[in-house]
Every structure is written in C-alpha cells, then in structure tokens.
Amino acid sequence: MSVIVEPMPLASLVTLVNEWGTRPREVAGEQTRPYPAVAGLDLGVPSGIDSDDRALTRLADRIYPVFAATGGRERTELLTALLRASGVRPVVHLADGRPAAGWSVTAPRYAIAAAATLALRDHLARYGGARLGTCAGRDCADVYVDASPTQDRRYCSVTCQNRARVAAYRARQRG
C-alpha cells in the first residue's frame, strides 16, 4: 500500500533527533528517562501510522550524522543514502480533488523516515549545509537548524549559549 508523505516540519525533526537520538540522550545523561509522547509531534505522515520508541531511536541515530557532518559532500552523501533507504519517490496524487505533486513510499514503515529525509533534502537544497549543526556546548550534543540572519549559530538553545558564556567568563576571572 503506497503512503503519501510530506516533509516533516524542521522543528519536529530537531525534536525527534534530540529526544530519541542515542548521542544527545547519552551526553545529557538522559538514557534512563522515558521518551516523550509522540502524540504532539507533527511527523509529516498520515494519522494512523505508528512508530515505537525503538524505531524512532534508530531513525534519529541515522539522521544525527547529517547534522554532525562537517563538510557538504559528506552531508549530501549521508542524505542521499537516507533517501534511498526510505524508498521515497515522487508521485502525482489527488489533493482536494485536484492533481498535486507529492512524495510516497511503498509501505507505512518507511513513512516517517521518508518525511524526515525530505525535510532535510528541502532544507539543504534551499539553504545549504551550513545551517545544520550540533551544539557546541560542553555537555550537550543536541542538533539545531540555524535560522539566524547572521548564520553563525553554534548552540542548540539560549540556555546552552549562556552556560558557555558563564563558563568562559569564570575561566577568564580565574586566569
């Protein structure tokens, strides 16, 4: 059964990787904490497509290297492999009774991976790879999408940025 998918919103993709990814959870010391509820997360797939925490963790772990990649070539090769693995393909389907361009996968089990990789594909095609990254905070490995006008984001949140600034200030005061 073919399933139509939409690119996952980037905010949902970042949440998926940060909350289910092994690396961000380990660095934050959250391995034993329960996963959040998926119910409020827009995954870009039709309702009724379920995924368990193990499947979301595997997906997050496959996506994390795209954010962590340091070069454009590496990032595009990783993303191309993810697109191939998800089996996503272009289709024309009816939306509100009118033909519309879209994306589909052959089975529901590939839908969330396809929606996630489509979000990354669209973002990379529009902005390039410099706007994806992992937090530079000492005790953080969360991912982020840089939407700043200066394109110089290095931290996943203001909290991590402030921790780094305070640590740098205290180091200067000691030295």
N, C-alpha and C positions, 0 to 999 in steps of 0.2 A: 504494500500500500504506500503510495507516494505521499509525502508530507510537505506542504508548503511552509517555508520558514522565512522569517525576517531577520535582518541583522539585529543582534541583541543590543540594547542601549549600552553605551560605554560605561556608564555608572554601574549598571548591573554586572557587566563583565569584570570591572575592577573589584566589586564586592565578591563576586564568585571566586576570583583568584585569591583575594586576601583572606576570605573566611574559610575556604575549603582547601586552599593550597598547602601542601606539606611544609614547604620552606617558610612562608610567612607565619604559619602557626608555630613551628619549632622555634624560630628566632624570638617570637613574642612570648614563648612559654605557655602556649595555649593548646598543646597537644591533648590534654585531658578534658578540656572544656567541650561541652556539646556544640554541635554545629547549629547555626541559626536556622530559623524556619525558612523554607524556600517559598512559602505562600506569597509573600510580598515582593518577590523578586521577578521583574519582567525579563524572562529568558528568551523572548522573541519566537516562541513556539506556540502552536495552538494549545488551548486548555485541554487537559486530559493526558498530556504527555508527562509522565512521571519520571523522576530520576532519584535514585537513592544517594546517600552521602558518599558512599564509596565511588560511585560513578562520577559524581561532581568533583571529588578529590582527584581522581585520575585525569579528568578533563582540565582542572585547574593546574595540575602538575605538568600537563603537556603544553599549556598556554604560557605558563610562567617564563620559560626560556625566551619567548618572543619579547617580553618586556625587559628581560635581563640582558639580551643581546647587545653587544657594544658596537656592532657595525651593521650597515644597511644590507649588505649581502647576506650576512648570517641571519638577520631578521627576516628577510624575504624568503630565504630558503626554508627556514623553520615554518613560516606561514604557509608556503606552498605545500609543504608536506602535510600540514594540518588540513588544508583544503582538500587535498587528495584523500586523506584518511576519512574525512567526513562524508565523502561522496556527493558533495553538493554540486548541483548542476542548474543551469538557467532553464526557466520554463516560461511559457505564456499561460496564464490561468484566468479564470473569470473572477473579478472582484466587483461586487455590486452589479453584476450582470454585464460588465464591460471587460474586454481583454486587458490584462495588465501583465507587465514583466515581473518576474519574481524568481525565487530560488526554491529548489526542492531537494529532498533526499529520498532514498528508496525505502527507508524503514524509520519508524519513530525513534529507535535507539540512537540514530545519528543526528537527530534534530537539534539538540542543544549544542552539540559540538559544531554543527554547521552554522548555527546562529552566532555563536561566539567567534568563529573564524571569519565569518562575513563582516562582523563589526570591526575586527582588526584589519581586514582587507580594505574596507571602505576608508577607515582612518588613515592607513598607510598610503593609500592611493591619493588621498586628499592633502595630507599634511606631511608625509614622510615619517621616517622612524624616529627623528629626534624628539618627538613629543611623547614617547613612551619611555618609561623607566622604572627603576626600583629605588626605594627610599635610601637616601644617603645617611639616615640616622643610624647610630651605633647599635641599637638594639631593635632594629626594625628591618624587615625585608619585604614590606608591602609594596605593591605596584601602584602606579599612577598614570594618568593621562594628563599631560601638560596643556592647559588651556590658557595659560598666562600670555599676555601680549608680548612680553619680553622673551618668551620661550626659554627660560632659564630655571625652571623648577627643578629642585633636587630632593624634595621631601614629599612624603605622601600626604602630610597634613600640616597645619599650622602648629599642632602640638609637637610633632617631631622637629619641626624647624626651630621652635622655641627652646626645646631641650638642647639642641645642638648649640644654639646661641648662648644659652646659660652655661653650658659646659665649656665653651670657648672662652667666655668671659672669666669664669672661675680659674681656668688654666692660665690666663694672662695675669690674673691677680696673684696667683701663687708664684709665677715666674717673674 
